[in-house]
Amino acid sequence: MIRVLLAEDVRMLREALVGVLNLADDIEVVSAVEAGDAIVTTALLVRPDVAVIDIELPGLDGISAAAQLHQWLPECKTLIVTGAARPGNLRRALAAKVAGFMGKDASPEDLVAAVRTVAGGGRVLDPQLAFAALDVAGNPLSERECDVLRLTASGAEPTEVAERLGLSYGTVRNYLATAVTKLGARNRVDAIRIAGEAGWL
């Protein structure tokens, strides 16, 4: 029997996924959580073989939780199932040592097959997403430009970014303008979106 921990914050979807997985005669969902920061503590209690994790979770995002899970319970394989199936997220997930990554548009049969594959030591990757990740060019931003964009994405104003990074207000404005130009973005919000989807922040 494959023991599964499920992490999904939307209750209706969580219950539907539990139902789909429990229909398989060789799979048992031993726990279902709704927050990312509950994954590792729960996994250490129930010892699942596979953790099926959404990326966008409250408390701690699914990829960060997967990285922690690999550290604390490496024998548990992780399968990311997400609506945020972007190349940047795939690269982050692979860096976190996940065994599988698939979109929520996959069929129930594909999900069950993916759980079986990763439980058996195999890997599951959405091929279209894998090719898209390979097509994304290298990061044109400097480390400082990434820092500035990351803080701006968290809601910090340029004056606050300047204070936190020990820079002048004008320098922060210059970094933002340069990032917008390098990414071919319309404005700083668009630059944050482009850099985030590419996995550079």
N, C-alpha and C positions, 0 to 999 in steps of 0.2 A: 504493500500500500504506500502510495506517495503522499506524504504529509505536506500540506500547503498552508502557508500564511498569506493572507490577502490584505493589501493596503489600498484602500480607495475611499475618498472622502464623501462621494455622493452616495447617499444611503440606498437609493433605488438601484443604482448600478452595482453597488457592493453586493446587495442581496441577490441580484440577478447573476452576477459572476459566481457567487457561492453556489447558487443553484445549478449553474452550468457545470461547474467543476465536480460537484458532488454526484452528478448523474453518471459520471464515469465510474466504472466498478473498481478501478485501481487507484482512485484519487480521493483523498479526504481533506477537506478544509478544516484545519484544527483551530484556526483563529482568524478573525477578520477585524482589522483596525481601521480607524478613519484618519489618524494623524501620523505624520512622518516620524515624530519623536517617540512614538509608541512601538515602532517596528523592532528595534534591537532588544529592548527590554522584554517584549512579548516573545520574540524568537528565542531568547535565552531560556524562557520558561517552557515553551511548547516544542522546541527543537524541530522545526520543519525541515523537510528536504529541499523545498523550493519556496521562495518568496515571490509572489506576484505583486508588483508595486507600480502604482501610478506615479508620475513625476510631480504633478502639481498637488501637493498635500500641505495642509496647515502644519505649523510647528517646525517641520524640517522637510525640504524637498526630497522627492523619492530617490534622486541620484545620490545626494549626500547621504541619505539613509542607507542606500545600497553599499556605498563605500564603507560605512561604519559596520554594516552587517558582515561584509567580507573580512573585516579586521577581527571582529569578535566571534564570528561563527562561520569560518571559511568553508566548512562542509555544506552549508546551505547555499544552493544555487539561486541566483536572482534573475527573474524575468520581468523586464519593464514593459508594461502595457499602457500606452499613453495616447491622448489626443494631441499632445504637443510633440508629434513625430517630426522633429526638425534635425537637419544634419549636425548642428552644434550640440544638441542634446544627445545624439547618438555617440558623438566623439567623447563627450563627458561621461556617458554611461560606460563605454568601453574602457575608459581610464579608471572607472570605479570597479572594474572586473566583473561586470554583469555577464551572464551567460546568454541572455536573449533580450531582444528589443523589437517590439512590434506595435503597430497602431491599433487603436480601439475599433477601427473599421474591419478588423479581421473577423472571420466567422468563429462561432463557438467551437467548431471542430478543429480549426487552426489553433485556437487557444489550448485546447486539451492536448493536441499533438505537440505543441510547443512545451507544455509542462512536462510531458513524458520525455521529450528530447533532452531538455536541460537536466532533468532528474537523472538521466542516463549518462550524463557527462558531455552531451553534445551542445552545439550552439545554434541559436535561432536569430537571424537578422533579416529584416525586411529588405529584399534586394534593391528595390527602387531607392530606398533611403540610403542604403550603403553606397550606391553609385552617386547619389546627390552629395553625400559627405565627401567623397573623393573629388568631386568637381569643384568644391569650394576652395578658392585660392588661399594662400597663406595669409596670416594676419598682417595687414599693412600698418597697424597702429603700434606706436611705441608703448613701452610698459607704463609710462606716465600718462599717456593719452587714455589707456585702458583704465588706469586708476581714477582719472577725472570722470570718465564716462560712467564707471561703476558707481561712484558716489552720487553723481547726478541722477542715475537711474533709481537710486534709493530715495530720491526726493530732496537731496541737499541742494541748496542754492549755491551759485558760484562763490559767494562770500564765505559760506560755510565750508565748501570744498577747499578754498584757498587756506582757510584756517587749519583744517584737518591735515592738509598735506604740506603745510609750511611754505606755501607759495603766495605770490601776490595775486590780487584780483585780476589784474590785466593778463598775467601768465595763464591763469585758469581759462579766461575768455579765449586766449590764443590757442590753447590746447583743444578746446571745444571746437573752435572754428577749423583748425587743422584736421581734426577727426572727421568733421562733416565733409570737408573737401576730399580727404583720402578715401572715404567710403562712398562718395558720390551721393550723399544723403541730401534731403531737402532741408533738414534742420536738425537740431540736437536730439529731438525725440526720435526722428527717423534713424539717426546714427546709432542711438541706443538699441533700437529694434534690429537693425542690420547686424551690429556687433554681437548682440545677444543671441540671435538665431544662428550665427556662425560659430557660437561657442567661445568667443574671445573675451567675454566679461566674467 
